[in-house]
Amino acid sequence: MYICKLYCLRLFSKYCMWLLIIMSLSISSLAHSQPLNHLGSLSLPPLERGKFLLTQSLYDQALRVYQSLIADGIGGEYAFRGLVQAYKGKDDLDAAKIWIDKFLLDNPNSSPALYASGYIYYLKKDMGKADDFLNQALESDSNNALALNNMSAVLLSQKLYVQALSKVQEAIRINPKESMFFDNLRRIYKKMGDPSLIVADYNYYLEQGGPLELIKSYGMAASRNIRQKSFRLYSEGHLDKTIAKWMDIEKIYKKINHQNGLVPVYFSLGLLHEEKGDTQNAQKYFNLVLRLNPLHIQAKEKASSIR
C-alpha cells in the first residue's frame, strides 16, 4: 500500500510538472496577443476576422465575410478555404459546392475556386473528384500552395507517400510560413515510420544555407517533434535524456532567433533539473527565464523557493 501511494504521488508530481510546462508554452505563444470578443474582431483584417468567427462557431457571419472577400476579388484561395470551412461548420457542403459551381460558371479558370471544389470532395472523401479538381487548380496556377497541400493529403490517403511528400514540400517552398503544411509533413513522415525526418530536413536546410524563413519554419517544426519525444522519454523515466532533448530545442531556437520560445524551454529545464536534485542548474535556468520575462510568476516562485 505504501509503495502504491508513493507511485501515485510520483505520477501526480509528473503530471503537475508537465502541466506547468504546457502552461508556460501557452503563455509564451499568447504573450503578444489580446483576447477578442465578437465585436473586438471587427478591427481584424477580413481574412483573420473570418478565421476568428470560425473558431467561435459563428459560421453564418464567417460565411458573409468570405463571400464578401471573394466578391471583391481578394483573399485568394484562403477566402475560398474559409468559405468551405464555414459551410462545413453548418454541415452543408452541398450548398458550398452549389455556390462554387455558380462562381466557376463565370470564372472557369479560377485556381482558388477549383481548389475549393477539390477541397470539398476531399472532405466528402471522394478522392477521385478531389484529385481532378486539384489538378485543374494547379494547371491554372502552379503556385497555389493550398492546392498542393490538399493534393498531398489526397495522395497520403492513397498511401502514395513519396508523391505526397513531394507535393507538400513544394507547398512549403512557396509559403514556408503556413503551419498546416508542416502538420501535413509530420503526418506523412509518421505514416512512413520516422517522424524525426523533419529534424533531418531542418539540418539539411541549415547546412545548405536555405532561405531564412524556410530554415526558421523547419526549425519550429523540428522543435515540436523533439518536444513530443521529450514527453515520451520523461514518461518512461529517462530524466537525463529528457533534459538533452530540451537542450536540443534550445540550440534550434537560438539558431533561428526564436527568443519567445526560449522562455518555456528554460522553464522546462529548470523544472527538470529541480526534479533531478540539481538546484544549481535549476536556479540558473529559472534566472534565464526571468531575464527574458521578468513577469514570469512561476519562475519567480521557483527561483525564490530554491534560494
C-alpha positions in Angstrom: 0.0 0.0 0.0 2.8 2.4 0.9 4.6 1.7 -2.4 1.4 2.2 -4.3 0.9 5.6 -2.6 4.5 6.6 -3.5 3.9 5.6 -7.1 0.7 7.6 -7.3 2.4 10.6 -5.7 5.2 10.4 -8.3 2.7 10.2 -11.2 0.8 13.2 -9.8 4.1 15.1 -9.4 5.0 14.3 -13.1 1.5 15.5 -14.2 1.9 18.8 -12.3 5.3 19.4 -13.7 4.2 18.9 -17.3 1.1 21.0 -16.6 3.4 23.8 -15.6 5.4 23.4 -18.8 2.4 23.3 -21.0 1.0 26.4 -19.3 4.4 28.1 -19.9 4.2 27.1 -23.6 0.7 28.5 -23.9 1.6 31.8 -22.1 4.6 32.2 -24.4 2.5 31.8 -27.5 -0.1 34.3 -26.3 2.4 36.8 -24.9 1.7 39.4 -27.6 -2.0 38.7 -28.2 -5.1 40.1 -26.6 -8.3 38.2 -26.0 -11.0 39.1 -28.6 -14.8 39.0 -28.5 -17.1 39.1 -31.5 -17.2 42.9 -31.6 -13.5 43.3 -31.0 -12.8 41.1 -34.0 -14.1 43.9 -36.2 -10.7 45.5 -36.0 -9.0 42.5 -37.6 -8.2 42.2 -41.3 -11.0 40.4 -43.1 -9.3 37.0 -43.5 -8.3 37.0 -39.8 -11.8 38.1 -38.8 -13.3 35.2 -40.8 -10.9 32.8 -39.1 -11.8 34.1 -35.7 -15.5 33.8 -36.4 -14.9 30.1 -37.5 -13.2 29.4 -34.1 -16.2 30.8 -32.4 -18.6 28.6 -34.5 -20.2 31.8 -35.9 -20.5 30.1 -39.3 -23.1 32.4 -40.9 -21.1 35.5 -40.0 -17.9 33.9 -41.2 -19.6 32.9 -44.5 -20.6 36.5 -45.2 -17.1 37.7 -44.6 -15.6 35.2 -47.1 -18.3 35.7 -49.7 -17.7 39.5 -49.5 -13.9 38.9 -49.9 -14.5 36.7 -53.0 -17.0 39.1 -54.5 -14.3 41.9 -54.1 -11.7 39.7 -55.8 -9.4 39.5 -52.7 -8.3 36.8 -50.3 -7.4 34.2 -53.0 -7.5 30.6 -52.1 -7.7 31.3 -48.4 -11.0 33.1 -48.8 -12.3 30.0 -50.6 -10.9 27.7 -48.0 -12.7 29.7 -45.3 -15.9 29.7 -47.2 -15.8 25.9 -47.5 -15.0 25.6 -43.8 -17.9 27.8 -42.9 -20.3 25.6 -44.9 -18.7 22.5 -43.3 -19.4 24.1 -39.9 -23.0 24.4 -41.0 -22.9 20.8 -42.1 -23.9 21.8 -45.6 -21.0 21.0 -48.1 -23.6 20.5 -50.8 -24.5 24.2 -50.5 -20.8 25.1 -50.7 -20.5 23.1 -54.0 -23.5 24.9 -55.5 -22.1 28.3 -54.5 -18.7 27.5 -56.0 -20.2 25.9 -59.2 -22.0 29.2 -59.8 -18.8 31.1 -59.3 -17.0 28.8 -61.8 -19.6 29.4 -64.5 -18.3 33.0 -64.8 -14.7 32.2 -63.7 -13.9 28.7 -65.2 -10.1 29.0 -64.8 -10.2 30.4 -61.2 -7.5 28.4 -59.4 -8.8 29.3 -55.9 -12.3 28.2 -56.9 -11.1 24.9 -58.5 -9.1 24.3 -55.3 -12.2 24.8 -53.2 -14.1 22.3 -55.3 -11.3 19.8 -54.8 -11.2 20.6 -51.0 -15.0 19.9 -50.8 -14.6 16.5 -52.5 -11.7 15.7 -50.2 -13.9 16.4 -47.2 -16.6 14.2 -48.7 -13.9 11.5 -49.1 -14.4 11.4 -52.9 -10.6 11.3 -53.7 -11.1 10.8 -57.4 -13.0 14.0 -57.9 -10.8 15.8 -55.4 -7.7 14.8 -57.4 -9.4 16.0 -60.7 -10.3 19.5 -59.4 -7.0 20.0 -57.6 -5.1 19.1 -60.7 -7.2 21.7 -62.6 -6.4 24.3 -59.9 -2.6 23.6 -60.3 -2.8 23.7 -64.1 -4.3 27.2 -63.7 -1.8 28.3 -61.1 1.2 26.0 -60.2 1.9 28.2 -57.2 -1.4 27.5 -55.5 0.2 26.2 -52.2 -3.1 25.2 -50.6 -4.0 23.1 -53.7 -0.5 21.5 -53.5 -1.0 20.7 -49.8 -4.5 19.3 -50.4 -3.2 17.2 -53.2 -0.6 15.9 -50.8 -3.3 14.9 -48.4 -5.2 13.1 -51.2 -2.0 11.2 -52.1 -1.4 10.3 -48.4 -4.9 8.8 -48.2 -3.9 6.6 -51.1 -0.6 5.6 -49.3 1.4 7.3 -52.1 3.9 8.6 -49.6 6.7 9.7 -51.9 4.3 11.7 -54.1 2.6 13.2 -51.1 5.9 14.3 -49.7 6.9 15.9 -53.0 3.7 18.0 -53.1 3.8 19.2 -49.5 7.5 20.1 -49.8 6.6 22.2 -52.9 3.8 23.9 -50.9 6.3 24.7 -48.1 8.8 26.2 -50.5 6.1 28.5 -51.8 4.8 29.5 -48.4 7.1 28.4 -45.5 5.0 30.5 -43.0 2.0 28.2 -43.3 2.0 25.9 -40.2 -0.7 23.5 -41.6 1.8 22.4 -44.3 4.2 21.3 -41.6 1.4 19.4 -39.8 0.8 17.6 -43.1 4.5 16.9 -43.5 4.7 15.4 -40.0 1.7 13.1 -40.8 3.5 11.9 -43.9 6.7 11.1 -42.0 4.7 9.4 -39.3 3.0 7.2 -41.9 6.4 6.5 -43.4 7.5 5.3 -40.0 10.0 8.0 -39.0 8.6 11.4 -37.7 12.1 12.5 -36.8 12.8 13.0 -40.6 11.5 16.5 -40.1 14.6 17.2 -37.9 16.8 15.9 -40.7 15.0 18.4 -43.0 15.9 21.3 -40.7 19.5 20.2 -40.5 19.7 19.9 -44.3 18.4 23.4 -45.0 20.6 24.8 -42.2 23.7 23.3 -43.8 22.7 24.3 -47.3 22.0 27.9 -46.3 18.4 27.9 -47.5 16.1 31.0 -47.2 16.0 32.2 -43.6 12.1 32.0 -43.4 12.3 28.4 -44.6 15.0 27.5 -42.0 13.0 29.1 -39.2 9.8 27.3 -40.1 11.6 23.9 -40.3 13.3 24.7 -37.0 9.9 25.3 -35.4 8.6 22.1 -36.8 11.7 20.1 -35.7 11.3 21.5 -32.2 7.7 20.3 -31.9 8.9 16.9 -32.9 11.7 16.9 -30.4 9.3 18.2 -27.7 7.0 15.2 -28.2 10.0 12.9 -27.9 10.9 14.6 -24.6 7.4 13.9 -23.2 7.7 10.2 -24.1 11.2 9.9 -22.6 10.1 11.6 -19.4 7.0 9.4 -19.0 9.4 6.4 -19.3 11.6 7.8 -16.5 14.6 8.9 -18.6 15.3 12.3 -17.0 18.8 12.9 -18.4 17.6 12.1 -21.9 14.6 14.4 -21.5 16.9 17.2 -20.4 19.1 16.5 -23.5 16.1 16.9 -25.8 15.1 20.3 -24.3 18.7 21.4 -24.8 18.4 20.4 -28.4 15.4 22.6 -28.7 17.3 25.4 -27.0 20.0 25.1 -29.7 17.4 25.3 -32.5 15.7 28.3 -31.0 18.9 30.2 -30.6 19.9 29.3 -34.2 16.6 30.6 -35.6 16.5 33.5 -33.1 13.2 32.5 -31.6 13.6 34.4 -28.3 10.0 34.0 -27.1 10.3 30.2 -27.4 13.3 30.2 -25.1 11.1 31.1 -22.1 9.3 27.8 -21.9 12.5 25.9 -22.8 14.4 27.4 -19.9 11.5 27.0 -17.5 11.2 23.3 -18.5 14.9 22.8 -18.0 14.6 24.5 -14.6 11.9 22.1 -13.6 13.7 19.0 -14.8 16.9 20.0 -13.0 15.0 20.7 -9.9 13.4 17.2 -10.0 16.9 15.7 -10.6 18.1 17.5 -7.4 20.5 19.8 -9.3 19.5 23.0 -7.6 22.4 25.0 -9.1 21.3 24.3 -12.7 17.6 24.7 -11.8 18.4 28.2 -10.3 20.4 29.0 -13.5 17.5 28.2 -15.8 14.8 29.9 -13.7 17.0 33.0 -13.7 17.3 32.8 -17.5 13.5 32.8 -17.7 13.3 35.9 -15.6 16.0 37.6 -17.7 13.8 37.2 -20.7 10.5 37.6 -19.0 10.7 39.3 -15.5 7.0 38.9 -15.0 7.0 35.1 -15.2 5.2 34.2 -11.9 6.1 30.5 -11.8 9.8 31.1 -12.4 9.8 33.8 -9.7 8.3 31.4 -7.2 10.6 28.6 -8.2 13.7 30.7 -8.1 12.8 32.1 -4.6 12.0 28.6 -3.2 15.4 27.3 -4.2 17.4 30.1 -2.6 
